[in-house]
């Protein structure tokens, strides 16, 4: 089952049929059993509009860092100052978790993600993203794009919030896959970047290469922080463009996760 958000409300997709739901997305995240709550609220047959929106209400978006070996290597490569810290956190008991975005700064499918005007090295980061209810239960999965200004983060690790958190720095969608079990370890995460309709980067990984269990990431996040409306948690990037690559305005980013779908965004810089 998949949950879609539209300008008129939320829709449930079952076996390629769509049904309207008498709930808000926040109602789903607040429910003790989101899947059962959605099924009970299903109403009439509907159709999916051409332009669904980000499946987010009042939820915050958080992110986990250095959960893939490829991410560990990229962080070490970009930052001499924090090299030891990135090496240590990959094997440490406590994961790296950081705040990524409020709902109003995030964008959805076919919307524009942004690169910073004061950064010269910007990349997208494709991430399986967890939908977590208010009590810390993982009930769904979507595609996420954790945009990153690598030169800002590499200059000083204390600049991480500026490298990661700004308007248009997070994209999620195209829907939420509702299921109690995580995608299988062989589930592919692929990303391609097009410039002038030609592919200038492509890469892939699998969910099984994520080092940390999802329940562990959520447990650390919820230890001392409450989420009355639930939250999204990006689980780390295993596809990282090489150091010579940076995004340009006008590029198109396509991130696909098996079983969930494709999240497409174009790149802009604020005027």
Buried (B, 14 or more C-beta within 10 A) or exposed (E): BBBBBBEEBBBBBEEEEBBBBEBBBBBBBBBEEBBEBBBEBBEEEBEBEEEBBBBBBBBBBBBBBBBBBBBBBBBBBBBEEBBEBBBEBBEEEEBBBBBBBBBEBBBBBBBBBBBBEEBEBBBBBBBBBBBBBBEBBBBBBBBBBBBBBBBBBBBEBEBBEBBBBBBBBBBBBBBBBBBEEBBEEEBEBBBBBBBEEEEBBEBEBBBEBBBBEBEBBBEBBBEEEEBEBBBBBBBBBBBBBEEEBBBEEEBBBBBBBBEBBBBBBBBBBEE
